[in-house]
Amino acid sequence: MDSKIILQRLAERHNITALNDMQLRMQADNSPRAILLAPTGSGKTVGFALRLLRRLSASKGDIQAVVLAPSRELVIQIADVIRPVAAGLKTVAFYGGHAMADEENSLKVIPDIIVATPGRLLDHIRRGNLSVNGVGSLVIDEYDKMLELGFLDEMKRIVSRMKQLHLTILTSATPLVEYPDFLQLKGATIMDFTSRGPSGQLQTVRVTSPTKDKLDTLEALLKALPRGRALVFVNHRDAAGRV
């Protein structure tokens, strides 16, 4: 896809009229392998979408790109960013808790882009619903969280079936001690924005709770914030409801 069209659609569909430093770097990057380190909330999805969509051609009846994410919520979020920008390309989202029959129906016309959790995508592959052999572009988002949730084996099994990768992007909210041996990341471009955050304005602070139930600590922290507005991320839907 043409970069100008991508930027125009980002402005029209997501009201993004100016890119931050990280997104500009991803937009300009042409390397076949990239590792993006940036904190949650810094705009990584738009960043890797800029690089990914430039790599894709017009719909040709094959799966062109796969984006793997660790949770249903993140899969939906990524698909919601990519789908309106990638007009003309079919984008589908697969994740646990979504009706398998609905997902199978969405495969009657082969999608160009699949955004999925590793377990659900591997399930479709094992059922023979789709093949990723010809996939040329792969994004593994929040790789650190993938490891934390135990998705290493599923990721290995999926990537082992991708025989024609030309673009691989790995993102993480934290620097990694070791990079996955199942990906060809030797010589990858590393973009580290973990110390800067969006537009250099994000400060990261670790707050330790004196009790196992952290709600009291969170309440005190929120009351101490200067402007009284906050975005709170949690790991699971049930936790979101409780908080």
C-alpha positions in Angstrom: 0.0 0.0 0.0 1.1 3.5 -0.7 2.4 5.5 2.3 0.4 8.6 1.5 -2.8 6.6 1.4 -2.0 4.9 4.7 -1.4 8.3 6.4 -4.5 9.8 4.8 -6.7 6.9 6.2 -5.1 7.2 9.6 -6.1 10.8 9.7 -9.6 10.1 8.4 -10.4 7.0 10.4 -8.4 7.5 13.6 -7.9 11.2 13.7 -4.1 10.8 13.7 -2.8 13.9 12.1 0.8 13.8 13.4 3.1 10.8 14.1 5.3 10.5 17.1 9.0 9.8 16.9 8.6 6.0 17.1 5.9 5.9 14.4 8.0 8.1 12.1 10.9 5.7 12.6 8.8 2.7 11.8 7.3 4.5 8.7 10.8 5.1 7.4 12.2 1.7 8.2 12.8 -0.7 5.2 14.6 -3.5 7.0 13.2 -7.1 6.6 13.5 -7.7 10.3 12.7 -5.1 13.1 12.5 -5.2 16.8 10.4 -2.4 18.3 10.8 -1.8 22.1 8.2 0.7 23.3 6.0 1.0 26.4 2.3 0.3 26.4 0.3 3.3 25.2 3.1 4.6 23.0 1.3 3.9 19.7 3.1 0.7 18.8 0.0 -0.6 16.9 0.0 2.4 14.5 3.8 2.1 14.3 4.0 -1.5 13.1 0.8 -1.0 11.0 2.6 1.7 9.0 5.5 -0.7 8.2 3.3 -3.7 7.7 0.8 -2.2 5.3 3.5 -0.7 3.1 4.6 -4.3 2.5 1.2 -5.5 1.3 -0.1 -5.6 -2.3 -3.6 -5.6 -3.6 -5.8 -8.6 -2.5 -4.6 -11.7 -4.4 -6.5 -14.5 -2.7 -3.8 -15.5 -0.3 -3.0 -14.7 3.3 -0.4 -12.0 3.1 0.2 -11.0 6.8 -0.3 -12.4 10.3 -0.3 -10.4 13.5 -0.1 -12.4 16.7 -1.1 -10.8 20.0 -1.4 -12.3 23.5 -5.0 -11.5 24.4 -8.5 -11.2 22.8 -8.7 -7.5 23.8 -5.4 -6.7 22.0 -6.4 -8.7 18.9 -9.6 -6.7 18.7 -7.8 -3.4 19.2 -5.2 -4.2 16.5 -7.8 -5.3 14.0 -9.8 -2.1 14.7 -6.8 0.0 13.9 -5.8 -2.0 10.8 -9.1 -2.8 9.2 -10.3 0.7 8.2 -6.8 1.7 7.1 -6.4 -1.4 4.9 -9.5 -0.8 2.9 -9.6 -3.2 -0.1 -7.8 -5.8 2.0 -9.8 -8.3 4.1 -8.8 -8.3 7.8 -10.1 -10.9 10.2 -9.7 -11.4 13.9 -9.4 -14.8 15.6 -9.4 -15.3 19.4 -10.6 -17.6 22.1 -14.2 -17.0 23.2 -15.2 -16.1 19.6 -17.5 -18.6 17.9 -15.4 -21.0 15.8 -18.2 -21.3 13.3 -18.2 -17.6 12.6 -14.5 -17.6 12.2 -14.7 -20.5 9.8 -17.3 -18.6 7.8 -15.0 -15.6 7.5 -12.5 -17.9 5.8 -14.8 -18.7 2.9 -13.1 -15.7 1.2 -9.4 -16.0 2.1 -8.4 -12.9 4.1 -5.3 -10.8 3.4 -4.5 -10.1 7.0 -5.1 -12.3 10.1 -4.9 -10.8 13.6 -5.0 -13.6 16.2 -4.0 -15.1 19.5 -1.5 -17.9 18.9 -3.7 -20.7 20.3 -6.7 -19.9 18.1 -4.7 -19.5 15.0 -2.9 -22.8 15.6 -6.4 -24.4 16.1 -7.5 -23.2 12.6 -4.2 -24.5 11.1 -4.7 -27.9 12.7 -8.3 -28.1 11.5 -7.1 -27.4 8.0 -9.2 -24.2 7.8 -6.2 -22.2 6.5 -2.6 -22.4 5.6 0.2 -19.9 6.5 2.8 -21.4 4.2 2.7 -18.4 1.9 2.5 -15.7 4.5 5.1 -13.0 3.7 4.8 -10.7 6.7 4.6 -11.5 10.4 4.2 -9.3 13.5 4.5 -10.7 17.0 3.1 -8.0 19.3 3.9 -7.8 23.0 6.3 -10.7 22.8 7.2 -10.3 26.5 3.6 -10.8 27.4 3.4 -13.8 25.1 6.2 -15.5 27.0 4.6 -14.6 30.3 1.4 -16.2 29.3 3.1 -19.4 28.0 2.6 -19.0 24.3 6.2 -19.9 23.3 5.3 -23.4 21.9 2.3 -22.2 19.9 4.4 -19.4 18.4 7.1 -21.8 17.4 4.6 -24.2 15.7 3.0 -21.4 13.8 6.2 -19.8 12.6 7.6 -23.2 11.5 4.9 -23.3 8.9 5.7 -19.9 7.4 8.1 -20.7 4.6 8.1 -17.4 2.7 8.6 -14.7 5.4 10.1 -11.5 4.0 9.2 -9.1 6.8 9.3 -9.9 10.6 8.4 -7.4 13.3 8.7 -8.2 17.0 7.4 -5.7 19.6 7.9 -5.7 23.3 7.1 -3.3 26.1 10.3 -4.3 27.9 13.9 -5.0 26.7 14.5 -8.7 26.1 17.4 -10.7 27.6 17.1 -13.2 24.8 15.5 -13.1 21.4 13.5 -16.0 20.0 15.6 -18.6 18.2 12.7 -19.6 16.0 12.7 -16.2 14.2 15.5 -15.1 11.9 16.3 -11.9 13.8 20.1 -11.9 13.3 21.0 -8.4 12.0 17.5 -7.0 12.8 17.0 -3.3 13.2 16.4 -2.5 16.9 14.4 0.5 17.8 14.4 1.2 21.5 11.9 3.7 22.8 11.4 2.3 26.3 13.1 5.2 28.0 11.3 7.9 26.0 7.6 6.9 25.6 5.3 8.9 23.3 6.8 12.3 22.3 9.3 12.0 25.2 6.6 12.7 27.8 6.0 9.3 29.4 7.5 8.7 32.8 7.6 5.1 34.1 7.3 4.6 37.9 7.1 1.3 39.7 4.7 1.3 42.7 5.0 -1.6 45.2 1.8 -2.6 47.0 2.3 -3.6 50.7 -0.6 -6.1 50.4 -1.4 -8.9 48.0 -4.7 -7.3 47.0 -3.5 -4.2 45.2 -6.8 -2.3 44.9 -6.2 -0.1 48.0 -2.8 0.9 46.6 -4.3 1.6 43.2 -7.0 3.7 44.7 -4.4 5.8 46.6 -2.3 6.2 43.5 -5.3 7.3 41.3 -6.3 9.9 44.0 -2.7 11.3 44.0 -2.6 11.9 40.2 -2.6 15.6 39.5 -5.1 15.9 36.7 -7.6 13.3 37.9 -7.8 11.4 34.6 -6.3 8.0 34.1 -6.2 4.9 31.9 -5.8 1.6 33.8 -4.7 -1.6 32.1 -5.4 -5.0 33.6 -4.6 -8.5 32.5 -8.1 -10.0 32.2 -11.8 -9.1 31.7 -12.8 -10.2 35.2 -10.0 -8.0 36.7 -11.3 -5.0 34.6 -14.8 -5.5 36.0 -13.5 -5.7 39.6 -11.2 -2.7 39.3 
